Amino acid sequence: MIITLVAVFWYALIPLAGIFISRHKWGVFRERFAYLCRCPPLDYTLLRKNTNDEYHFIGNFESVTEGNTLWIKSDNLTVPVCLKNVQTYMMPLTEKKRGIGAGDKIYVDTNDFDVNATSPRRLNWNKISTLTAGAKVFIGGVLKAIDGKQTFISSKRRPLLLIFYECSERTLSAGVVRAGRYQTEYWNTVTPYSIIGGIFSLIWIAQLFFGRPAYRAVVLSAIVAIFGPLFPLLPPGLIFTIFYRHLWWRACLYRVFRDIALLPLKYGGADDAKNGGLKYGCHEFGNSIPAGTPRLIPSDKPEKDELWYAAGVMQDGMAREPVNPFMPYGMLPGNPELISRIYKRKALFLEISAWFVLAAGIALNVFFAELIIYFTQ
């Protein structure tokens, strides 16, 4: 019993805690990005106001100079960024785009909802100088005068967010929503340490009873438990693991759909100044959608008893594409608040089912391992 408790603690409970830590971290990343996208885009007029407000800015990587200052250049503006305490990320390409040649146009399909196993990569500031000049950059945070220059800076309360990417801005917004979604979340930042802790704990238990014939079964059980993280990968439980990964992948998709559905509500009522101050919103549209209209969620029909909803700048009862490139534009298969709850329930059901399937596969392998130990005594 104690061996089972030790194995469950190190190999299951601690990685499970790591899952919630990882989800919280990526959730904060997504919320911070969405908030900064709602901040005013920096232009020359705002740059000259000399106020300590938050803005977002889109440009290209130019250089890193002494004093750890990054320079980002747009068509008509160059802005310095103090790299101290900056949260810097590199958005990955999807698997379908990795084979693109160096001279080809790089993009990511906005309707590509494959859950990529690779999350945005965190970059250290001293690695930024190795990036290719001209890389596209999103920067959001506080602008403050330093040595007579308006500079983006980071603070603990209002961290600066810096994202390098190779896609359109509207696709970047959808990509950030998918950030941190894993086909399996078992392997996270704490998992390697928990596995090491479990191995040493079980080795210690085995050596305590080693050399005592009466406790031979305990020693063998501890040795078998050392390889507990490999149990899901061994037959016959491997079949359950394959099914578990499918269920978990579907749960990831529904969590993405939930966040995509809620995304237009975060911008609801915002003015799109370049569109004459029209209001952004998400409104009921009808039973069908115009041909060629983008879908924010890949669905052929609305959810049960729902109508299509249109997200965009509303004009004459129609949704127009907003000038702000981070505002989502397209159709949703129902009321965003309602379908987000539907997707959340589906994701939770699939996650619970996946855990039960995985546990059943592990239990099956443990059963066979115990049979082997029993017949070898």
C-alpha positions in Angstrom: 0.0 0.0 0.0 2.8 2.5 0.9 4.5 1.8 -2.4 1.3 2.6 -4.3 0.8 5.8 -2.3 4.4 6.9 -3.0 4.1 6.2 -6.7 0.7 8.0 -6.9 2.1 11.0 -5.1 5.2 11.5 -7.2 4.0 10.2 -10.5 0.4 11.5 -10.5 -0.4 14.1 -7.9 2.6 16.4 -8.4 2.4 16.4 -12.2 -1.3 17.1 -11.8 -0.5 20.2 -9.8 2.0 21.1 -12.5 -0.9 20.9 -15.0 -2.8 23.6 -13.1 0.3 25.7 -12.7 0.9 25.5 -16.4 -2.7 26.3 -17.3 -2.6 29.3 -15.0 0.6 30.6 -16.5 -0.7 30.4 -20.1 -4.1 31.8 -19.0 -2.3 34.9 -17.6 -0.4 35.2 -20.9 -3.6 35.1 -23.0 -5.4 37.6 -20.7 -2.5 40.0 -20.8 -2.3 39.8 -24.6 -6.0 40.4 -24.9 -5.8 43.4 -22.6 -2.9 44.9 -24.4 -4.6 44.5 -27.8 -7.5 46.7 -26.4 -5.0 49.4 -25.5 -4.5 52.2 -28.0 -2.1 51.5 -30.9 1.0 53.7 -30.5 1.4 56.4 -33.1 3.5 59.6 -33.4 0.8 61.7 -31.7 0.6 59.5 -28.7 4.4 59.1 -28.6 4.7 62.9 -28.2 2.1 63.1 -25.3 4.7 61.9 -22.8 2.2 60.0 -20.6 2.9 56.8 -18.7 0.0 54.9 -20.3 -0.1 51.4 -21.8 -0.1 50.9 -25.6 0.5 48.2 -28.2 2.8 48.6 -31.1 3.5 46.5 -34.2 6.8 46.7 -36.1 9.9 44.9 -37.2 13.0 43.9 -35.2 15.8 46.3 -36.1 18.7 45.9 -33.6 19.7 45.5 -29.9 22.1 48.2 -28.7 24.1 48.6 -25.5 22.1 48.9 -22.3 19.9 46.0 -23.4 17.7 48.2 -25.6 15.7 46.7 -28.4 14.7 48.9 -31.3 11.4 48.2 -33.2 10.6 50.0 -36.4 7.3 50.4 -38.2 6.7 52.3 -41.5 6.9 55.7 -39.8 8.0 55.2 -36.2 11.0 53.7 -34.3 10.5 52.8 -30.6 13.1 51.6 -28.1 12.3 48.8 -25.7 14.1 48.2 -22.4 14.6 44.4 -22.2 14.9 44.3 -18.4 12.2 41.9 -17.0 10.4 41.6 -20.3 8.3 38.6 -21.1 9.5 37.6 -24.6 8.0 34.8 -26.7 8.4 33.3 -30.1 5.2 32.1 -31.7 5.7 28.7 -33.4 4.4 27.7 -36.9 1.9 24.9 -37.1 3.1 21.6 -38.3 1.6 22.2 -41.7 3.7 25.2 -42.3 7.1 23.9 -41.2 8.1 22.8 -44.7 7.8 26.3 -46.1 11.0 27.4 -47.9 13.0 30.4 -46.8 11.9 32.5 -49.8 8.2 31.6 -49.5 5.5 33.7 -47.9 4.9 32.4 -44.4 1.4 32.5 -43.0 -0.8 30.5 -40.7 -4.4 29.6 -41.7 -6.8 31.2 -39.3 -9.0 28.1 -39.5 -6.2 25.7 -38.7 -7.3 24.4 -35.3 -4.8 21.6 -35.0 -3.6 21.6 -31.4 0.1 22.1 -31.7 2.2 20.3 -29.2 4.7 23.2 -29.3 3.8 26.2 -27.2 5.1 29.7 -27.7 8.8 29.5 -26.8 10.0 31.8 -24.0 13.2 33.7 -25.1 15.9 35.2 -22.9 16.7 38.8 -23.7 20.3 37.9 -24.5 19.1 35.5 -27.3 17.1 38.3 -29.1 20.2 39.7 -30.8 20.6 36.4 -32.7 17.2 36.8 -34.4 17.1 37.9 -38.0 16.6 41.6 -38.6 13.1 42.4 -39.9 11.3 39.8 -37.8 7.7 40.9 -37.0 7.2 42.0 -33.4 4.2 42.7 -31.2 5.0 44.9 -28.1 2.6 45.9 -25.4 3.0 47.7 -22.1 3.9 51.0 -20.5 5.6 53.8 -22.4 7.8 56.0 -20.2 10.3 58.7 -20.8 13.9 57.5 -20.1 16.9 59.7 -20.8 14.6 61.9 -23.0 13.3 59.0 -25.1 9.9 57.4 -24.9 10.7 53.8 -24.1 8.6 50.7 -23.4 9.4 49.4 -20.0 8.3 46.5 -17.8 7.2 46.4 -14.2 6.0 43.8 -11.8 2.4 45.2 -11.8 2.3 45.9 -15.5 4.7 43.5 -17.3 5.8 44.2 -20.8 4.8 41.6 -23.4 7.0 41.0 -26.5 6.0 38.5 -29.1 7.9 37.6 -32.3 5.7 36.0 -35.0 5.5 35.1 -38.7 1.8 35.5 -39.6 -0.9 38.1 -39.9 -2.0 40.0 -36.8 -5.5 38.6 -36.9 -4.0 35.1 -37.0 -1.6 35.9 -34.2 -4.6 36.7 -32.0 -6.1 33.3 -32.7 -2.7 31.7 -32.2 -2.3 33.2 -28.8 -5.7 31.7 -27.8 -4.3 28.3 -28.7 -1.1 29.0 -26.7 -0.2 26.4 -24.1 -2.7 23.7 -25.3 -1.0 20.3 -25.2 -2.1 17.0 -26.5 -1.0 15.7 -23.1 -0.2 18.0 -20.2 1.4 15.3 -18.0 4.9 16.5 -19.1 5.2 20.0 -17.7 7.8 22.0 -15.8 7.5 20.0 -12.5 7.2 16.5 -14.1 11.0 15.8 -14.4 11.6 16.7 -10.8 8.6 14.6 -9.6 9.9 11.6 -11.6 13.3 12.0 -10.1 11.8 12.3 -6.6 9.7 9.2 -7.2 12.6 7.1 -8.4 14.8 8.0 -5.4 11.9 7.4 -3.0 11.2 3.9 -4.4 14.9 3.0 -4.5 15.2 4.0 -0.8 12.2 1.8 0.1 13.6 -1.1 -1.9 17.0 -0.9 -0.2 15.3 -0.8 3.2 13.9 -4.3 2.7 16.6 -5.7 0.4 18.1 -8.8 1.9 15.0 -9.7 3.9 13.4 -12.8 2.2 10.1 -12.2 3.9 9.8 -8.8 2.1 10.9 -10.0 -1.3 7.5 -9.0 -2.8 7.9 -5.5 -1.4 11.3 -5.1 -3.0 10.1 -6.4 -6.3 7.0 -4.1 -6.2 9.2 -1.1 -5.4 11.5 -1.9 -8.4 8.5 -2.3 -10.7 7.0 0.9 -9.5 10.2 2.8 -10.4 9.1 2.3 -14.0 5.6 3.6 -13.3 5.8 6.6 -15.8 6.4 4.0 -18.6 3.3 1.9 -17.7 1.0 3.9 -20.1 3.4 3.1 -23.0 3.5 -0.7 -22.4 1.0 -3.2 -23.8 -1.8 -4.1 -23.2 -2.4 -0.7 -21.5 -1.0 1.1 -24.5 -4.3 0.7 -26.3 -6.0 2.7 -23.5 -3.2 5.4 -23.8 -3.9 5.9 -27.5 -7.6 6.3 -26.7 -6.7 8.7 -23.9 -4.7 10.9 -26.2 -7.6 11.1 -28.7 -10.0 12.2 -25.9 -7.5 14.7 -24.5 -6.9 16.2 -28.0 -10.7 16.7 -28.4 -10.8 18.3 -25.0 -8.1 20.7 -26.0 -10.0 21.6 -29.1 -13.1 22.4 -27.1 -11.2 24.6 -24.7 -9.8 26.5 -27.7 -13.3 26.8 -29.1 -14.5 28.1 -25.7 -11.9 30.8 -25.6 -12.5 31.7 -29.3 -16.2 32.1 -28.6 -15.5 34.5 -25.7 -12.9 36.5 -27.6 -15.3 38.9 -29.4 -17.0 39.7 -26.0 -13.7 41.1 -24.7 -13.8 43.8 -27.4 -17.5 44.4 -27.3 -18.5 48.0 -27.5 -14.9 49.2 -28.4 -14.6 52.0 -30.9 -12.8 51.3 -34.1 -11.6 54.8 -34.6 -10.3 54.2 -38.2 -13.7 53.0 -39.1 -15.4 56.3 -38.2 -15.9 55.3 -34.5 -18.2 52.4 -35.3 -18.8 50.0 -32.5 -17.4 46.5 -32.5 -19.8 43.8 -31.4 -21.2 40.3 -31.8 -24.9 40.1 -33.0 -27.4 37.5 -34.0 -27.2 37.0 -37.8 -29.6 34.2 -39.0 -29.9 30.6 -40.1 -27.3 30.9 -42.9 -24.1 32.8 -43.6 -22.9 34.5 -46.8 -20.5 32.4 -49.0 -16.9 33.1 -48.2 -17.5 34.6 -44.8 -14.8 33.4 -42.4 -15.8 31.2 -39.4 -14.2 31.8 -36.1 -15.0 28.2 -35.1 -15.0 25.5 -37.8 -18.6 24.4 -37.7 -21.0 23.7 -40.6 -24.1 24.6 -38.5 -25.0 26.3 -35.3 -25.3 24.6 -32.0 -28.7 23.1 -31.1 -31.5 25.7 -31.3 -29.0 28.5 -32.0 -28.5 30.9 -34.9 -25.3 32.2 -36.5 -23.7 35.2 -34.7 -21.5 37.7 -36.5 -18.5 39.3 -34.8 -17.2 42.5 -36.3 -17.7 46.2 -36.7 -21.5 46.6 -36.9 -22.9 48.8 -39.7 -26.4 48.7 -41.1 -27.0 45.3 -39.4 -24.0 43.8 -41.0 -20.6 42.8 -39.5 -17.7 44.5 -41.3 -14.1 43.5 -40.9 -12.5 45.8 -38.3 -9.4 47.8 -39.0 -7.9 46.8 -35.6 -6.1 43.6 -36.7 -6.5 41.9 -33.3 -10.3 42.1 -33.2 -11.8 38.8 -34.3 -13.9 38.9 -37.4 -16.2 36.1 -38.6 -19.2 33.9 -37.7 -19.9 31.9 -34.5 -22.3 28.9 -34.4 -24.5 30.5 -31.7 -24.6 33.0 -28.9 -21.0 33.3 -27.7 -21.9 33.1 -24.0 -24.1 30.0 -24.5 -21.8 28.1 -26.8 -18.8 28.8 -24.6 -20.6 27.0 -21.7 -21.4 24.1 -24.1 -17.8 23.8 -25.1 -16.6 24.0 -21.5 -18.9 21.2 -20.5 -17.8 19.1 -23.4 -14.1 19.7 -22.6 -14.6 18.8 -18.9 -16.5 15.6 -19.8 -13.8 14.5 -22.2 -11.0 15.4 -19.8 -12.6 13.3 -17.0 -13.2 10.4 -19.5 -9.6 10.6 -20.6 -8.3 10.4 -17.1 -10.5 7.3 -16.4 -9.3 5.7 -19.6 -5.6 6.3 -18.8 -6.1 5.1 -15.2 -7.7 1.9 -16.5 -4.8 1.2 -18.8 -2.3 1.8 -16.0 -4.3 -0.4 -13.6 -4.3 -3.2 -16.3 -0.5 -3.0 -16.6 -0.1 -3.0 -12.9 -2.3 -6.0 -12.6 -0.1 -7.9 -15.0 3.0 -6.7 -13.3 1.6 -8.0 -9.9 0.8 -11.4 -11.5 4.4 -11.7 -12.7 5.7 -10.8 -9.2 3.3 -13.3 -7.6 4.4 -16.2 -9.9 8.1 -15.4 -9.5 8.1 -15.6 -5.8 
